[in-house]
Each structure stands twice: as C-alpha cells, then as structure tokens.
C-alpha cells in the first residue's frame, strides 16, 4: 500500500518487483492515480509466493473499508513511515530485496 501521507490517499497494487514499482510511484514515472494524488510513500506490503495469491489478496484488500486498511497499516507502521528507504540499508530488514538500478 502506498499513501500520500499519514491518513492520506491510499493506493493498493500488485507487482512482481516491489522496489522497482515503489520507485516508479515515488518518482512519478507512471501517469495515473498515484501521480495525480501524490501517492509516494510505501506504508505497508506483503510478499507472496505466487502472483495468483498476490492478486487474490489485492482484490480482497480493495474491497475492505478504509478504516480496516488504516488499522492494517497502523498495526505494523503506526507513524505511517515510508518503508522504501529500508530497502537500501545494507543490514536492514529489507536488504534481501534489490533496489532499482541507478541511471546517471
């Protein structure tokens, strides 16, 4: 889940490359909802073993009321911190995921 800020606009999506996709949202590289509403903060995510289970989960999350989604985020991330920078900490909890390639 991405958010525009604490208790802001929410976006739920599915991807096979979380780091790349979060980067695209953060940099406004994809036209659409997230760019229009400034949804740039990765506030919650789940990893799945298959794309089918990920898609099923995405669809079910989208049906939930906003209050339930907020509670889901706040259980793990009460301050709605942006989780994206944790991908770049060498020994951090997300270090097993690869950051997007840098193009200079």
N, C-alpha and C positions, 0 to 999 in steps of 0.2 A: 504494500500500500504506500502510495505517495500522498503527500499533503502539501498544501500551500503554506501551512504554518500550524501552530497549535490550535486545534479545534477549527481548522480551516477547511478548504475544499479538499475532498478525498478522491483518489483515483485508485482503482483496483485493476490489475492486469496480470497477464501470464507471459512468461518469456523462458527461453532456453538459455539465456545469458543475462543474469540479473545485473551484473556490474555494467555491462555494455548498455543495457536498457535504461538503467538509472542514470547513467552518464548522458544518454540522449535526451532524457527528460530534463535533467539539470541544465543542460546547455541549450535547450530549446531547439534541438535539431529536427524534431518531428512536429509538423503542423498539426493542430487539433486542440483537443480539450486541455491537455496539461500545459501546453504553451500559452493558450488563451487565458487560463486562470492562474498561471504562475505556480503550478504544482511541481515543485522541485525537490522536496525533502522526502527521502526514503525513511519511513517511520515504522514499518513492520513488514516482515516477509516470512514465508515458509518455503522450505526446499522439499521437493517431491521426487520420488524415484522414477516416475514416468510422466510424460506430457498429458496422458489421459487423466490421471488423478489430479494433476495441477489444474487442468481445465475444469474438471468437475468441482474442485474446491473454489476456483474463481467464480464460477456460476452461482454456487451456493452463497458465497460471501456477498455478491452483488445483490442478492435477494434480502439480506438481513437489513434491519433498520439501522439507521445511522448510530443510534445510541449503543447498539451491540458492537458495531465496528469500533467506536470510540473506546468502549470498555476493553476490547481485544487489544487495541494499541496500548492503552494505559496500563494493562497488566504487566507488560514487558518493557514498556517505554513511557513511563508516566510523564516525562517532560517533553515528549514528542521530539527527542533529539534526532538529528539527521544521522542515520546509520551508515550512510555512504562512505564517510571518511575512514571508518573502521576497516574497510577493505584494503587500505593502504598502510596499515600498521603491521609491521613485519611479524610481530608475535601476537597480534590481536586475535580475537575470536573468529574473525572472518578472513584470516590470512590465507586460508586454503583456496579461496576464490581469487581469480585473477582480475586485476584492474584492466580497463581498456588500454589499448596501445596509445601512446602519445605520438602525435604527428606534429612536427615542428616545421 
